[in-house]
C-alpha cells in the first residue's frame, strides 16, 4: 500500500483514517478561516489527521448563473492564509491544466473533479507539479477503470496518487454507492493507491433542483460508517455553518456543528476495524 504525503499528513500505507473536510466553495476569508479553525479543533480533539478542502472556482455548476467562487487569485490567497495561520495541509480542485502550476504553489494536493477524471492533459499537468493528486472517480466510471486515470499521473514520475469514490449515476438526478468499488480500487494491480470515500457528494442529486443539485445529508453518516467499515484510508466531507443557505452543495453538506460527533464516531470505528485487521 502506498503512503502519500499531503503536507504533514500521511494518507494510506496502513496508517489511520484521515479527514478531508471544508466547504464546497470559498465564500470569503472570514467564513473560510472560521471553518478551518473549528475543523482543526475538532480533529485535534479526536486525534485524526486533517486536510482542509475548499474550491476557489467551481467550474462545473449546474447553471451559468450559479456562484462559482472568488476565482484563482483571490481564492489561492485565502487558502494560503488558512494554511499559514492554522498549519493545515490544503486540497483544492483544479478544472484547467493552465491553473495547475499556480495552484501547486499553495495547495498540498491537487484534486481532479469526477467529471474530469479522463482528461489526459489535466491529469498529466497536475502530475507534473510534483504535488499529490487526488482523482475522483467519475459517476460514469467503473472502479477498475480508475487504473488508467492513475497511470496518466504516474507517467509523469509522480507517485502521489489517491483515488476517491463519490457514487455512481443511477438513472436521472441520483447516485448510488457500490461499496465493492472501494476494495476494487484499493486492490488495483500494481496500484496500492490510498482510497478515500466522499461521503457528501455520494448523497448528491445532480441537477435535482433544476438550476442546482439537490441531496440528502441525512444519509452522510450512514455511508461514511459503511466506508470506514470497508477500510478506506480517508473520508471526505463537505461542511458549512449554515448548509441550507450555502451557495453550493448545501443539500448534501452537513452542518459544521454536527461534525465533531461524526468524526469521533468514525475515528472509533476505524480504530476497531484496523485493530481487527492488524492495520491491513
SVG drawing of the C-alpha trace seen along z (x, -y; Angstrom):
<svg xmlns="http://www.w3.org/2000/svg" viewBox="-36 -38 45 47">
<polyline fill="none" stroke="black" stroke-width="0.4" points="0.0,0.0 1.3,-3.4 1.7,-6.1 1.0,-9.5 2.3,-12.6 0.0,-15.6 1.7,-18.4 2.3,-17.0 -0.4,-14.3 0.2,-10.8 -2.6,-9.1 -2.6,-5.3 0.2,-2.9 -1.7,-1.2 -2.0,-4.4 -5.1,-5.6 -8.1,-7.4 -7.7,-10.9 -10.4,-13.5 -10.6,-15.8 -13.2,-18.5 -14.3,-22.0 -16.9,-24.0 -17.7,-23.2 -16.5,-26.7 -14.8,-29.7 -17.2,-32.5 -15.0,-34.9 -11.9,-35.0 -13.6,-35.3 -16.0,-32.4 -13.3,-30.2 -10.9,-30.8 -13.7,-30.2 -14.4,-26.8 -10.7,-25.9 -10.4,-26.9 -13.4,-24.7 -12.3,-21.7 -8.8,-21.8 -10.0,-21.9 -12.4,-19.0 -9.8,-16.8 -7.1,-17.5 -9.5,-16.6 -10.5,-13.4 -6.9,-12.5 -7.5,-12.3 -5.2,-13.9 -6.9,-16.7 -6.6,-18.2 -8.6,-21.3 -10.6,-21.4 -12.3,-24.3 -12.6,-25.3 -11.5,-28.7 -13.7,-28.0 -16.5,-25.6 -16.4,-25.4 -19.0,-22.5 -22.0,-24.2 -25.4,-23.2 -26.4,-26.7 -24.4,-29.5 -25.9,-31.8 -24.6,-29.8 -21.9,-31.1 -18.5,-29.7 -16.2,-31.2 -13.7,-34.1 -11.5,-32.9 -7.9,-31.7 -6.0,-34.7 -8.2,-35.7 -9.1,-32.1 -5.4,-31.0 -4.7,-34.0 -7.4,-32.8 -6.2,-29.2 -2.6,-30.3 -3.7,-32.3 -5.6,-29.3 -2.6,-27.1 -0.2,-29.6 -2.4,-30.6 -3.5,-27.1 -0.7,-24.9 -3.0,-22.6 -2.5,-21.0 -4.7,-22.3 -6.5,-20.4 -8.4,-22.1 -10.0,-21.3 -8.3,-22.1 -10.5,-22.3 -7.9,-23.5 -4.4,-22.4 -3.5,-26.1 -4.2,-26.5 -2.1,-23.6 1.2,-25.4 -0.2,-28.3 -2.4,-26.1 0.6,-23.8 2.4,-26.8 -0.2,-27.0 -2.1,-23.7 -0.5,-20.5 -2.8,-18.3 -4.5,-18.9 -7.9,-17.3 -9.3,-16.2 -13.1,-16.6 -15.1,-13.5 -16.3,-14.9 -12.7,-15.4 -11.1,-12.2 -10.5,-11.1 -9.0,-14.4 -5.4,-13.4 -3.9,-16.9 -5.3,-17.9 -4.1,-14.7 -0.6,-14.9 -0.2,-18.6 -1.3,-18.0 1.2,-15.2 4.0,-17.4 3.6,-19.8 5.0,-17.1 2.1,-17.6 0.0,-14.7 -3.1,-14.2 -6.4,-13.1 -8.5,-11.7 -12.3,-11.5 -13.9,-8.5 -16.3,-9.7 -20.0,-9.0 -19.8,-7.1 -16.7,-5.1 -16.2,-1.5 -13.8,-1.3 -11.3,0.9 -11.0,-1.8 -9.5,-4.2 -6.2,-2.4 -5.9,-4.3 -6.6,-7.7 -3.9,-6.9 -1.4,-5.9 -1.7,-9.2 -0.4,-10.9 2.2,-8.2 3.5,-8.7 5.0,-12.0 7.0,-10.3 4.7,-11.5 3.8,-8.6 1.5,-10.6 -1.9,-9.3 -5.0,-8.8 -8.4,-7.7 -11.8,-8.9 -15.2,-7.2 -18.2,-9.6 -21.1,-7.5 -22.3,-6.2 -25.1,-7.7 -28.3,-5.7 -31.0,-6.9 -31.6,-10.6 -30.6,-13.0 -29.5,-10.2 -26.3,-8.5 -25.7,-5.2 -22.6,-3.8 -21.4,-0.3 -19.1,0.4 -17.3,3.2 -15.7,0.3 -13.7,-0.8 -12.0,2.6 -11.6,2.9 -9.8,-0.5 -7.6,0.4 -6.6,3.7 -5.9,2.4 -3.0,4.4 0.3,2.6 -1.5,-0.3 -1.9,-0.1 -3.4,-3.6 -4.9,-5.1 -8.7,-5.2 -10.9,-8.0 -14.7,-8.0 -16.5,-11.2 -19.5,-10.9 -21.3,-14.1 -21.1,-14.1 -22.3,-10.5 -25.7,-11.7 -25.9,-14.5 -28.7,-14.5 -27.0,-16.1 -29.2,-18.8 -32.0,-17.6 -33.3,-21.1 -33.5,-22.3 -30.9,-25.0 -28.7,-23.4 -28.0,-20.0 -30.0,-18.5 -29.0,-16.0 -29.9,-14.2 -27.5,-15.0 -29.3,-12.6 -27.6,-9.7 -24.0,-11.1 -23.2,-9.4 -24.6,-6.1 -22.5,-5.9 -19.4,-7.2 -19.7,-4.5 -20.0,-1.8 -17.0,-3.1 -14.9,-3.1 -16.0,0.4 -14.7,1.4 -11.3,-0.1 -10.9,-3.3 -7.9,-5.5 -9.8,-8.8 -13.2,-10.3 -14.1,-13.5 -16.9,-15.6 -18.2,-19.0 -19.4,-21.1 -20.9,-24.6 -22.0,-26.7 -25.5,-27.1 -26.0,-24.3 -29.5,-25.4 -28.1,-28.8 -24.7,-27.6 -24.1,-28.9 -23.0,-25.4 -23.8,-21.8 -25.8,-22.9 -28.3,-20.0 -25.6,-17.4 -23.3,-19.2 -23.5,-18.7 -23.7,-21.4 -20.4,-22.4 -21.9,-22.0 -22.5,-18.3 -19.0,-17.4 -17.5,-16.7 -19.8,-13.8 -19.4,-12.2 -15.6,-12.5 -15.4,-10.8 -17.6,-8.0 -15.7,-7.4 -12.4,-7.5 -13.6,-4.9 -14.9,-2.7 -11.7,-3.0 -9.6,-2.0 -11.8,1.0 -11.6,2.1 -7.9,1.7 -7.3,3.4 -9.2,6.4 -7.3,6.5 -3.9,5.8 -3.7,2.5 -4.4,4.5"/>
</svg>
